[in-house]
């Protein structure tokens, strides 16, 4: 006959083995997350269940700290907290050891997404990318079609190649200076690549502005692989969402004739309204409303700064007019995004600015 045994109880002489000793602030610091997020996970999802002391403080075991840390790491990888809350700690440990493309809860489109084909100019970068390709979870996302030492070699090879168009032309350069766009565009067009991206080590502000103004993605080469991977993933997401090169904005570089088809509206919110909105409590863990308000503050201030900047020459005036227009376009997009997020979260919109005579 099998007897029913009570649940395991630690010896009375060793009560500290299971005594809750950590408060919520300490747990949040150890897990690397805001206390507010921890409370949402507890109250809304019951993802962790601390005990409550007589003083009213929530107290956690060391096992709770591990669980919260696992929850934080898995949500950062894209898993939904609602799904994770129902799992035990052992299951979450197993998820952390599973390659990302096969993890439960992973969106099918992410794991089955076609690899982005790329022509790489720069042998050191190509070797680094090959190392990433050989390592999960990056392997399914990038396919190097060809590698060259220079942009001229890449353009020449494309003229004598029967290979199809590629998704990306990726150029690594030690020094980025003004005038690079022409050679980069020749190679990009030769391979019929809708996207050009540049990884540089040293660059002038004018060199960066020229390429970003022309629509190229530009990145100061990071020392860590994770930052490089995240940037490449963002390029793939942008390419997937755009669908074709025709939907990519064709911004002219400073000094070129600027398109005037789009009219910029004046700012809708002032700094005080955005600052107040950023301090509102949010019901979403990622705190998007506050982040959007902070970004909008920076973009609006940069737009004003560009318009007020002293012009030392005709070229300088063109550059600052271009930067002001880019900042204004970005500001309008972020104002619309802020409105959508506020409506979705049930938050009051910042008080709009009163229309001025010039905007009527």
C-alpha positions in Angstrom: 0.0 0.0 0.0 1.4 3.4 -1.0 1.0 6.0 1.7 0.4 9.6 0.9 3.3 11.7 2.1 3.0 15.4 3.0 4.7 18.0 0.9 8.4 18.5 1.7 9.1 20.6 4.7 12.6 21.8 5.6 13.9 20.9 9.0 12.9 23.3 11.8 16.6 24.0 12.4 17.1 25.3 8.9 14.3 27.8 8.4 16.4 30.1 6.3 16.4 27.7 3.3 12.9 28.8 2.4 12.5 32.1 4.2 11.6 34.9 1.8 14.4 37.5 2.1 14.2 39.8 -0.9 11.9 42.8 -1.4 10.5 43.8 -4.8 13.1 46.5 -5.4 16.0 44.2 -4.8 14.4 41.5 -7.1 13.9 44.1 -9.9 17.5 45.2 -9.6 18.8 41.7 -9.7 16.6 40.8 -12.7 17.5 44.0 -14.5 13.9 45.4 -14.9 11.7 48.1 -13.5 9.7 47.5 -10.3 6.6 48.6 -12.1 6.9 45.8 -14.6 7.4 43.3 -11.8 4.2 44.4 -10.2 2.3 44.1 -13.5 3.5 40.6 -14.0 2.4 39.7 -10.4 -1.0 41.4 -10.4 -2.2 40.9 -13.9 -0.5 37.6 -14.9 0.3 35.9 -11.6 3.6 35.1 -13.1 5.3 35.1 -9.7 3.6 34.8 -6.3 5.6 36.3 -3.4 4.5 36.2 0.2 3.3 39.3 2.1 5.0 40.2 5.4 3.1 41.6 8.3 4.5 45.0 7.3 2.8 44.7 3.9 6.0 44.3 2.0 6.1 41.5 -0.7 8.9 39.1 0.0 10.6 36.7 -2.5 12.6 33.5 -2.3 15.8 33.0 -4.3 13.8 30.7 -6.6 11.5 33.7 -7.3 14.5 35.8 -8.3 15.5 33.1 -10.8 12.0 32.9 -12.2 11.7 36.6 -12.6 15.1 36.8 -14.4 14.0 34.0 -16.8 10.7 35.8 -17.5 12.6 39.0 -18.3 15.1 37.3 -20.6 12.4 35.4 -22.5 10.1 38.4 -22.9 13.1 40.2 -24.4 13.4 37.4 -27.0 9.8 38.0 -28.1 7.8 35.6 -26.0 4.5 36.8 -24.6 4.3 37.2 -20.8 0.8 35.8 -20.8 2.2 32.5 -22.2 5.2 32.4 -20.0 3.2 33.0 -16.8 1.7 29.6 -17.1 5.0 27.8 -17.3 7.1 26.5 -14.4 10.7 27.4 -13.9 12.0 24.2 -15.4 10.1 24.7 -18.6 11.6 28.2 -18.9 15.1 26.9 -18.4 14.6 24.5 -21.3 13.3 27.4 -23.5 16.5 29.3 -22.8 18.5 26.3 -24.0 16.5 25.9 -27.2 17.6 27.6 -30.4 15.5 30.7 -31.0 14.0 29.4 -34.3 12.5 26.4 -32.6 11.3 28.0 -29.3 7.7 27.5 -28.4 5.7 30.7 -28.8 7.9 32.0 -31.5 5.9 33.6 -34.3 5.9 31.2 -37.4 6.7 34.0 -39.8 9.9 34.9 -37.9 11.2 31.4 -38.0 10.1 30.7 -41.6 11.2 34.1 -43.0 13.3 33.8 -46.2 16.9 34.7 -45.8 18.0 38.1 -47.0 20.5 37.9 -49.8 23.4 40.3 -49.6 26.5 41.3 -51.6 29.2 42.2 -49.1 32.1 44.6 -49.8 34.8 44.1 -47.2 36.6 40.9 -46.4 36.8 41.5 -42.6 33.1 42.1 -42.4 32.4 39.0 -44.5 34.4 36.8 -42.2 32.5 38.2 -39.2 29.2 37.6 -40.9 30.1 34.1 -41.8 30.8 33.4 -38.1 27.3 34.7 -37.3 25.7 32.7 -40.1 27.3 29.5 -38.6 25.8 30.4 -35.2 22.1 30.1 -34.3 19.8 32.0 -34.3 21.1 34.3 -37.1 21.7 31.5 -39.6 18.3 31.6 -41.5 18.3 35.4 -41.9 21.3 36.2 -44.2 22.8 34.7 -47.3 26.0 36.1 -48.7 25.8 35.9 -52.5 29.2 37.4 -53.2 32.1 39.1 -51.4 34.4 41.8 -52.8 37.2 44.0 -51.7 36.0 47.3 -53.2 32.8 48.8 -54.5 34.3 49.1 -58.0 35.0 45.4 -58.0 31.4 44.7 -57.0 30.0 46.9 -59.7 32.2 45.4 -62.3 31.4 41.8 -61.3 27.7 42.5 -61.5 28.0 43.7 -65.1 29.4 40.2 -66.1 27.2 38.2 -63.8 23.9 36.3 -64.5 23.0 36.2 -60.8 19.6 37.6 -59.8 19.1 40.8 -57.9 20.0 40.8 -54.2 18.1 42.3 -51.2 21.1 44.2 -49.8 24.4 45.7 -50.7 26.5 45.9 -47.5 29.7 47.9 -47.6 32.4 48.0 -44.8 34.7 51.0 -44.9 37.4 52.2 -42.5 36.9 55.9 -43.5 33.6 57.4 -44.6 33.9 60.8 -46.3 31.6 63.0 -48.5 31.4 61.8 -52.1 31.0 58.1 -51.2 27.4 57.9 -52.3 28.1 58.0 -56.0 30.3 54.9 -56.0 28.0 53.1 -53.5 25.0 53.8 -55.7 26.7 52.5 -58.8 27.4 49.2 -57.1 23.9 49.1 -55.6 22.2 49.7 -58.9 24.5 47.2 -60.6 23.2 44.5 -58.3 19.7 45.8 -58.4 19.7 46.0 -54.6 16.8 47.9 -53.1 18.8 48.6 -49.9 22.4 49.9 -49.3 23.9 49.7 -45.9 27.3 50.9 -44.7 29.4 49.8 -41.7 32.1 52.3 -40.9 34.9 52.8 -38.4 35.6 56.5 -38.8 33.3 59.1 -40.5 32.8 62.8 -41.0 29.4 64.2 -40.1 29.0 65.3 -43.8 29.8 61.8 -45.0 27.1 60.3 -42.8 24.6 62.9 -43.7 25.2 62.3 -47.4 24.4 58.6 -47.1 21.5 58.8 -44.7 20.0 61.5 -46.8 20.2 59.3 -49.8 18.4 56.5 -47.9 21.3 54.3 -47.0 21.5 52.6 -43.6 24.6 53.7 -41.7 26.2 52.1 -38.6 29.4 52.7 -36.7 30.8 49.2 -36.6 30.1 47.7 -33.2 32.7 45.6 -31.3 30.0 43.2 -30.1 28.3 40.7 -32.4 24.9 41.1 -30.8 24.6 44.8 -31.8 25.6 44.0 -35.4 23.0 41.2 -35.5 20.2 43.4 -34.2 21.0 46.1 -36.9 21.0 43.5 -39.6 17.7 42.1 -38.4 16.2 45.7 -38.5 17.4 45.9 -42.1 15.6 42.6 -42.9 12.4 43.8 -41.2 12.5 47.1 -43.1 13.0 45.2 -46.4 10.2 42.8 -45.6 7.7 45.5 -44.7 8.6 47.7 -47.7 8.1 44.9 -50.2 9.9 46.7 -52.9 12.4 49.4 -53.6 9.6 51.6 -54.9 8.2 52.1 -51.4 11.6 53.3 -50.0 11.8 57.1 -49.6 14.1 58.6 -52.1 15.5 61.5 -50.0 18.0 63.7 -51.9 21.3 64.3 -50.2 22.2 67.8 -49.0 22.9 70.1 -51.9 20.6 68.3 -54.3 17.2 69.6 -55.5 14.7 69.0 -52.7 11.3 67.6 -53.4 8.5 70.0 -52.4 5.5 67.7 -52.7 5.1 67.2 -49.0 4.0 70.1 -46.7 5.2 70.0 -43.1 2.6 70.8 -40.5 3.7 72.8 -37.4 4.3 70.9 -34.2 1.1 69.6 -32.5 2.4 69.5 -28.9 4.7 71.6 -26.9 7.5 70.5 -24.6 5.4 70.9 -21.4 2.6 68.7 -22.8 4.9 66.0 -24.0 6.8 66.0 -20.6 3.5 65.6 -18.8 2.4 62.8 -21.1 5.7 61.0 -20.6 5.1 60.8 -16.9 1.7 59.2 -17.2 1.4 55.6 -15.8 1.2 53.0 -18.6 -0.5 49.7 -18.6 2.0 48.2 -21.0 5.3 46.7 -19.9 7.4 48.3 -22.6 6.3 51.8 -21.6 5.9 52.8 -25.2 3.9 56.0 -24.5 6.8 57.5 -22.4 9.4 56.5 -24.9 7.5 58.0 -27.8 7.0 61.2 -25.9 10.7 61.4 -25.1 11.7 60.7 -28.7 9.2 63.3 -30.0 10.7 65.9 -27.6 14.2 65.3 -29.0 13.1 65.3 -32.6 11.0 68.5 -32.2 13.9 70.2 -30.4 16.3 69.1 -33.2 13.9 70.5 -35.8 14.0 73.9 -34.1 17.7 73.7 -33.7 18.3 73.0 -37.3 16.1 75.9 -38.3 17.9 78.3 -36.0 21.4 77.1 -36.8 23.8 79.8 -38.2 24.5 79.4 -41.9 28.1 79.9 -42.8 27.7 79.3 -46.5 25.2 78.3 -49.2 26.1 74.7 -48.8 25.7 75.0 -45.0 22.2 76.6 -45.5 21.2 73.7 -47.7 22.4 71.2 -45.2 20.4 72.7 -42.3 17.3 73.2 -44.4 17.5 69.5 -45.3 18.0 68.4 -41.7 15.1 70.6 -40.6 12.9 69.0 -43.2 13.9 65.5 -42.3 13.3 66.2 -38.6 9.9 67.7 -39.4 8.9 64.6 -41.4 10.0 62.4 -38.5 8.2 64.6 -36.0 4.9 64.2 -37.9 5.2 60.4 -38.1 5.9 60.2 -34.3 3.0 62.5 -33.5 0.7 60.1 -35.3 2.3 57.2 -33.6 1.8 58.8 -30.2 -1.8 59.4 -31.0 -2.4 55.7 -31.9 -0.6 54.4 -28.8 -2.5 56.8 -26.5 -5.8 55.7 -27.9 -4.9 52.0 -27.6 -3.8 52.5 -24.0 -6.7 54.7 -23.0 -4.4 57.6 -22.1 -5.3 61.3 -22.6 -3.4 62.9 -25.5 -1.1 65.8 -24.7 -2.9 69.1 -25.0 -2.4 70.3 -28.6 -0.8 73.6 -29.4 -3.2 76.4 -30.3 -3.0 77.0 -34.1 -1.0 80.1 -35.1 -1.9 82.5 -37.9 0.8 80.9 -40.1 -0.7 77.5 -39.7 -4.3 78.4 -40.5 
